[in-house]
Amino acid sequence: QVQLVESGGGSVEAGGSLNLSCAASEGTLSRYSMNWFRQPVGKERDLVAAIDWTGGRTNYADSVKDRFTISRDNTLNTVYLQIDSLKPEDTAVYYCGASTVFYPGYYDLGYDGMNYWGKGTLVIVSS
């Protein structure tokens, strides 16, 4: 069993940066690929970034690849999402998910593709 807890969200102005964290309060993350999703109000939850078990491979949605950086520290059982040059359209709840699957290219495994989910952290970007 893995318990995921996201943190680092908040309200920021456009152009600012945030560093989101996803920590495992129970379980070991090194056994899973880790994925960050986001869900704006009234819209679907979409994958924005994924990282493999060791951190050697990453994938990004085209809409964020120049501004988002996913990383992980397995010694700390934590995954990060650095978001730079924030835009109002980045406003969403950000969720992390753990999966036993990792695709070499961007592929949204969706809700059922994750073995575990966190409860999310809210990011609000004002113009």
PEURCOR-V981201 format. One record per helix or strand. SS is the DSSP state (h for helix, s for strand). FROM is the first residue (numbers start at 1). LEN is the number of residues. Records with the same first field share a line. If there is no record, write none. Layout:
# PEURCOR-V981201
SS: FROM-LEN + FROM-LEN
This chain:
# PEURCOR-V981201
s: 3-5 + 10-4 + 18-9 + 33-7 + 46-6 + 58-3 + 68-6 + 78-6 + 92-8 + 116-2 + 121-6
h: 29-3 + 88-3 + 111-3
